Amino acid sequence: MTLEESRDVIPIMEEMISLIEEQEKLLSETSKELEQMETMDRRIKELEADCQKWYELASKLNSENRLLQKQNVELLKLSGQ
């Protein structure tokens, strides 16, 4: 390669290096964002599981409450007789 050719090629190579560095930076940022999204996805799944447990507990408590209300009505009827 001649000196003149080198002078033409070097700026192109420098630009290519700059573009590669920029792509590496973007890739790193994208990787971090993906990690954060995966973490958020796991947390959402955990919260959904917790929510389901609370829903089941609330349903059981509501059923027990209805049973207690029926028993109270019966007790009031018996005590009123």
N, C-alpha and C positions, 0 to 999 in steps of 0.2 A: 504494500500500500504506500502510495506516495504521500508526501507531506501535505500536499493540496487535498488529496482524498481524505486524509485524516482530519483536516480542518473541517471538512464537510460532514464527516461521519460523527465526530465527537459531540457536537450539539444534539444530534439526533439520538445518540446513545444516552446522553445526559437527560434528555426529555423522556426517553423510555424508562430510565431508572427512576425518575421522578414519578412517572405514572405507576410504575410497579410499587413504589413506596406508598403512594396514595391508595392503591388497591389493597395493599396489606393492611393499612390503617382502617379502611372501610370493612374489610373482612373481619378484623379484630372487633370492631364496634358491632358488626352484625352478629358475631359469635356471642358477645356479651349480652346483646338484646335477646338472642335466642335462649340463652341460659336463664335470663330473667323471666322470659315467657314460660319456660318449662317449670321454673320454680312457682310462678303464679298459678300455672295449671295444676300442679300438685296441691297447692294450698286450697284452690277452689274445690278440688275433689275431696280434700279433707273436710272442708266446711260443709260441702253437700252431704257427706256421710254424717257429720255432727247434726246437721239440720234434720236429716231423716231420723236419727235417734231421738231428737227432741220432739219431733212430730209423733213418733210412736209412743213416747212417754206421755205427751199431752193427750193422745187418744185414750190411753189406758186410764189416765187420771179422770178424763171426762166420763168414761164408762163407770168407773168407781163412784164418781160424784153422782151420776144418775141413779145408780143403785142405792146410794145413801139417801138420796132425796126420796126415793120410793119407800125406803124403810122408815124414814122420818114421817112421811104421810101416813103410813100404816100405824106407826106408834101414836101419832096424834089422833087417829081415828079410834084406836083402842083406848087411849086415855080419856077420850071424850064420851065414851059409852058408859 
